Amino acid sequence: MEHMKRVRDEFGRQAQTFDLCAEKTDDRVADRFRSALADAGRGKLLDVACGPGVVTAAIAPGAASVVALDATEQMLEKARARCTRAGLRNVEFRQGDAENLPFDDAHFDGVVTRLAVHHFADPQRAFGEMLRVLRPGGVAVIVDVVSSEDPNESSLHNAIERLRDPSHVRMLPGSELDACAARAGFRDIEHVTWEKGREFEEWMGIVNDPSRTEPIRTVVRALAEAGRTAGMGLSVKNAQIVFFHRWRLLKAVKPLGR
């Protein structure tokens, strides 16, 4: 409950700035999700931790229906507004917890989530819940930023992220994200990764709390100048602090007979 309060507090405050940046973080979001969902994308879909509805709006045009679920009412308001502007009438909005999905077993043909796993207190439970609500043969598409496979670099990366946003729990290394899906019972797991360059000032602006910016800037600049990249290419170029986020998309299938 304490963690969920942090999530609601953070994303309630971030709703406006997060909404403005959400589409810019990946200009191929519609193609990525539609391609990964394939035939499942024409059925009943669930967007877990939908945020401002970027993925919801991308997958809804080809779907029978979509449920957009998020813990934060302010994010659901942004998602509603985005879908209304797009003229989408097949989307239902629900407030709820990714680790305790309020749906029956085998209810959906496809489940998606983007940029949320690192905010889950228990990612393994969330993966299990996504498997549970999928029909046998259904498809899950899970996208998150991942940390370095080097434990020290991963720890440093996550420490920086938690200083910026206390609702951050942990960005998993890519291999661990894949292992979570396998342990949950998913099969036919495929993945693709890519990198997205970021600028420190833009990244800090999203959390909408200027009091955090100066001390975090001081810390990450010192790390960059000491050659500590935190596994995310942390550096100073033209007097600006820059880095990258490494994204990973998993496509996984619920086995028949489960």
C-alpha positions in Angstrom: 0.0 0.0 0.0 2.9 2.4 0.8 4.4 1.7 -2.6 1.1 2.2 -4.4 0.7 5.6 -2.6 4.2 6.6 -3.9 3.1 5.6 -7.4 -0.1 7.6 -7.3 1.6 10.6 -5.8 4.4 10.6 -8.3 2.3 10.0 -11.4 -0.5 12.3 -10.3 2.0 15.1 -10.3 3.8 13.9 -13.4 0.6 13.4 -15.5 0.8 16.5 -17.5 4.6 16.4 -18.3 4.6 12.6 -18.8 1.7 13.0 -21.2 3.5 15.6 -23.3 6.7 13.4 -23.6 5.1 10.0 -23.8 4.8 9.8 -27.6 8.2 11.3 -28.2 10.0 8.5 -26.4 9.3 6.1 -29.2 8.0 7.3 -32.6 7.5 3.6 -33.7 5.2 2.6 -30.8 2.2 1.8 -33.0 4.2 -0.3 -35.4 6.0 -2.2 -32.6 2.9 -3.2 -30.7 0.7 -4.0 -33.7 3.4 -6.1 -35.2 4.1 -8.0 -32.0 0.4 -8.6 -31.2 -0.2 -9.9 -34.8 -3.6 -11.7 -35.0 -4.2 -11.3 -31.2 -4.4 -7.5 -31.9 -7.8 -8.0 -33.4 -9.3 -9.4 -30.2 -9.9 -8.3 -26.7 -6.9 -6.4 -25.3 -5.7 -5.2 -22.0 -3.2 -2.3 -21.5 -1.6 -2.7 -18.0 -0.4 0.5 -16.4 -1.6 2.4 -19.5 -0.3 5.8 -18.3 -1.5 8.5 -20.7 -2.8 6.0 -23.2 -0.2 6.2 -25.9 -0.2 2.4 -26.4 -3.9 2.1 -25.8 -4.6 4.6 -28.6 -2.1 2.8 -30.9 -3.7 -0.6 -30.6 -7.4 0.2 -30.3 -8.1 0.9 -34.0 -7.6 -2.7 -34.9 -9.0 -4.3 -31.8 -12.4 -5.6 -30.9 -12.0 -3.9 -27.5 -9.3 -2.5 -25.2 -9.3 -2.1 -21.4 -6.9 0.6 -20.3 -5.9 0.0 -16.6 -3.8 2.3 -14.4 -3.3 2.9 -10.7 -3.5 6.7 -11.1 -6.7 8.5 -11.9 -4.9 11.5 -13.4 -3.2 9.2 -15.9 -6.5 7.6 -16.8 -7.9 11.1 -17.5 -5.0 11.7 -19.9 -5.7 8.3 -21.6 -9.4 9.1 -21.9 -8.6 12.5 -23.5 -6.2 10.9 -26.0 -8.7 8.2 -27.1 -11.5 10.8 -27.3 -9.4 13.0 -29.6 -8.7 9.9 -31.7 -12.4 9.1 -32.0 -11.9 5.7 -30.3 -15.1 4.2 -28.9 -14.0 0.7 -28.1 -11.9 1.5 -25.0 -12.9 1.0 -21.3 -10.9 2.7 -18.6 -10.3 1.0 -15.2 -8.3 2.0 -12.1 -6.5 -1.0 -10.7 -3.2 -2.7 -9.6 -1.1 -4.6 -12.1 -0.2 -7.1 -9.4 -3.9 -7.9 -8.7 -5.6 -7.6 -12.0 -9.4 -7.3 -11.6 -10.3 -9.7 -14.4 -11.3 -13.3 -14.8 -8.9 -16.0 -16.0 -8.4 -16.3 -19.7 -10.4 -13.1 -20.4 -8.1 -11.4 -23.0 -6.5 -12.3 -26.4 -3.6 -9.9 -25.8 -2.0 -8.0 -22.9 0.4 -5.1 -23.3 2.4 -2.9 -21.0 5.0 -0.3 -21.6 7.5 1.5 -19.3 5.8 0.1 -16.2 7.7 -3.1 -15.0 10.4 -1.0 -13.2 7.6 0.5 -11.0 6.1 -2.8 -10.0 6.9 -3.8 -6.4 6.7 -7.5 -7.4 7.4 -7.9 -11.2 7.1 -11.7 -11.0 3.6 -11.4 -9.6 2.6 -8.9 -12.3 3.9 -11.3 -15.0 1.9 -14.1 -13.4 -1.2 -12.0 -13.4 -0.8 -11.1 -17.1 -0.5 -14.8 -17.9 -3.6 -15.6 -15.8 -5.9 -13.2 -17.6 -4.7 -14.3 -21.1 -6.5 -17.0 -23.0 -4.4 -20.0 -24.0 -2.5 -19.0 -27.1 -2.9 -15.3 -26.2 0.0 -12.9 -26.6 1.7 -10.6 -24.1 3.9 -7.7 -25.3 6.0 -6.2 -22.5 8.2 -3.2 -23.1 10.5 -1.6 -20.6 13.8 0.1 -20.2 16.5 -2.3 -19.0 19.7 -1.9 -17.1 23.1 -3.3 -17.6 23.9 -7.0 -17.2 26.8 -5.9 -15.0 25.4 -5.9 -11.4 27.4 -2.8 -10.3 26.4 -0.8 -13.3 22.8 -1.9 -12.9 22.8 -0.9 -9.2 24.2 2.5 -10.0 21.7 3.1 -12.8 18.8 2.2 -10.5 20.1 4.4 -7.7 20.1 7.4 -10.0 16.6 6.5 -11.2 15.3 6.2 -7.6 16.7 9.6 -6.7 14.8 11.1 -9.6 11.5 9.2 -8.9 11.0 7.4 -5.6 8.2 5.2 -7.2 11.0 3.6 -9.3 11.7 0.1 -8.0 14.2 -1.5 -10.4 15.0 -1.6 -14.1 15.9 -5.3 -14.7 18.7 -6.4 -16.9 17.3 -7.8 -20.1 18.1 -11.4 -19.2 16.2 -11.1 -16.0 13.2 -9.5 -17.7 13.1 -12.6 -20.1 13.5 -14.9 -17.1 10.5 -13.4 -15.4 8.4 -14.2 -18.4 9.7 -17.7 -18.5 9.1 -18.3 -14.8 5.5 -17.0 -15.1 4.9 -19.8 -17.6 5.1 -17.9 -20.9 6.6 -19.7 -23.9 7.9 -18.7 -27.4 9.6 -15.7 -25.9 11.1 -13.3 -28.4 12.9 -10.0 -27.7 14.3 -7.0 -29.5 16.3 -4.1 -28.0 17.2 -0.6 -29.1 18.7 2.5 -27.6 17.1 6.0 -27.2 19.3 9.0 -26.5 18.2 11.3 -23.6 19.2 14.7 -22.3 19.4 15.2 -18.5 17.4 18.4 -18.4 14.5 17.0 -20.5 14.5 13.8 -18.4 14.4 15.6 -15.1 11.7 17.9 -16.3 9.2 15.0 -16.7 9.1 14.4 -12.9 7.8 17.9 -12.4 9.8 18.5 -9.2 12.5 21.2 -9.7 13.9 20.7 -6.2 15.3 17.4 -7.3 17.1 18.6 -10.3 20.2 20.4 -8.9 21.4 17.7 -6.5 20.9 14.9 -9.1 22.6 17.0 -11.7 25.6 17.4 -9.4 25.8 13.7 -8.8 25.5 12.5 -12.4 27.9 15.1 -13.7 30.5 14.0 -11.2 29.9 10.4 -12.2 30.2 11.2 -15.9 33.4 13.2 -15.4 34.8 10.3 -13.4 34.1 7.9 -16.3 31.2 6.1 -14.6 28.7 5.5 -17.3 26.1 3.6 -15.1 25.7 1.2 -18.0 23.7 3.9 -19.8 26.4 5.9 -21.6 26.4 8.7 -19.0 28.6 11.5 -20.3 29.0 15.2 -20.8 28.9 16.6 -24.3 28.9 20.3 -25.2 28.4 21.0 -21.5 25.2 19.0 -21.4 24.7 15.7 -19.5 23.5 13.0 -21.9 22.9 9.3 -21.7 20.7 6.6 -23.3 17.9 4.3 -22.2 18.1 0.7 -23.5 14.6 -0.5 -24.4 13.6 -4.1 -24.6 10.4 -5.5 -26.2 9.3 -9.0 -25.2 6.7 -11.0 -27.1 5.5 -14.0 -25.2 2.7 -16.6 -25.7 0.5 -18.3 -23.1 0.8 -22.1 -23.9 -2.3 -24.0 -24.9 -3.7 -26.0 -22.1 -2.7 -23.5 -19.4 
